[in-house]
Amino acid sequence: MTRQIRLRRWLPVVGTSAGLLAWSNLVVPALSLTPGVRTGANLAAAVALVAAARAGGLSWTELGLGRRTWRAGIRWGGAALAAITAGYGVLLAVPALRPLLVDPRVEGTAAGQLAVRALLLIPLGTVVPEEVAFRGVLLALTSRLLAPGRALALTSAVFGLWHLASARLPPVAEGFPLLGIASVAAVVAVTAAGGWVFGWLRQRSGSLLAPIGAHLGSNGLGLLAAWVATGRA
């Protein structure tokens, strides 16, 4: 009976993780949505997830959305955003480091299109839904069962797997399956590491605003920095 109770307690974590991975790696790629529609779909999914979590008994504080933690979240998120901004600034300012930011995918992108991606699609379609899902709902569910460090490790691993479908194989991987597998594994590892940092900020501040600030800096400013570096190259 005790074992059955323990397994039952894990069902929300397992079910949420499976649902998130299916959404990112199966549902969204199969629908082939336009960026704007995909943004709306991700936002709607995040709202539905929060509603389900609240119905399941999670409090706003557990989800990182409690009002008492807003100041700490803004403070930690602002510090993370400033640090990331400074890091990209150094990479752009040093010619020897600038090639690290070059991304052929942004070459020729108009400034208006870039602004829409950096200021609208990334914040609303990527950052907010991912932070709500992973550092909000999933971390809250996992923290009820595991110590903070283990909960952070588990949610970070799931976050890495969330990016499987978006991991693009480099052209040189054609005909070299092991190289392709290594490339995908590297994407999963890097995003899992990023998820760990975002999760640490969430635990340290108690607020989702902290990882949202860091995530915005990493993705939004990263896109702008890549555009500048690619244009100069």
LINDA-V558973 format. One record per backbone hydrogen bond with DSSP energy under -0.5 kcal/mol. NH is the residue of the N-H (numbers start at 1). CO is the residue of the C=O. Records with the same first field share a line. If there is no record, write none. Layout:
BEGIN
NH = CO ; CO
END
This chain:
BEGIN
5 = 1
6 = 2
7 = 3
8 = 4
9 = 5
10 = 6
11 = 7 ; 8
14 = 10
15 = 11
16 = 12
17 = 13
18 = 14
19 = 15
20 = 16
21 = 17
22 = 18
23 = 19
24 = 20
25 = 21
26 = 22
27 = 22
28 = 23
30 = 26
31 = 27
32 = 28
33 = 28
38 = 34
39 = 35
40 = 36
41 = 37
42 = 38
43 = 39
44 = 40
45 = 41
46 = 42
47 = 43
48 = 44
49 = 45
50 = 46
51 = 47
52 = 48
53 = 49
54 = 50
55 = 51
56 = 52
57 = 54
58 = 53
63 = 59
64 = 61
65 = 60
66 = 60
69 = 66
70 = 67
73 = 69
74 = 70
75 = 71
76 = 72
77 = 73
78 = 74
79 = 75
80 = 76
81 = 77
82 = 78
83 = 79
84 = 80
85 = 81
86 = 82
87 = 83
88 = 84
89 = 85
90 = 86
91 = 87
92 = 88
93 = 89
94 = 90
95 = 93
97 = 94
98 = 94
99 = 95
100 = 97
101 = 98
102 = 98 ; 99
103 = 226
106 = 103
107 = 104
109 = 106
114 = 110
115 = 111
116 = 112
117 = 113
118 = 114
119 = 115
120 = 116
121 = 116
122 = 117
124 = 120
125 = 121
126 = 122
127 = 122
128 = 123
130 = 126
131 = 127
132 = 128
133 = 129
134 = 130
135 = 130 ; 131
136 = 131
137 = 132
138 = 133
139 = 134
140 = 136
141 = 137
142 = 138
143 = 139
144 = 140 ; 141
145 = 142
146 = 142
151 = 147
152 = 148
153 = 149
154 = 150
155 = 151
156 = 152
157 = 153
158 = 154
159 = 155
160 = 156
161 = 157
162 = 158
163 = 159 ; 160
164 = 161
167 = 163 ; 164
168 = 166
173 = 170
174 = 171
176 = 173
179 = 176
180 = 176
181 = 177
182 = 178
183 = 179
184 = 180
185 = 181
186 = 182
187 = 183
188 = 184
189 = 185
190 = 186
191 = 187
192 = 188
193 = 189
194 = 190
195 = 191
196 = 192
197 = 193
198 = 194
199 = 195
200 = 196
201 = 197
202 = 198
203 = 199
204 = 200
205 = 201
206 = 202
208 = 64
210 = 207
211 = 207
212 = 208
213 = 209
214 = 210
215 = 211
216 = 212
217 = 213
218 = 214
219 = 215
220 = 216
221 = 216
222 = 217
223 = 219
224 = 220
225 = 221
226 = 222
227 = 223
228 = 224
229 = 225
230 = 226
231 = 227
232 = 228
233 = 229
END
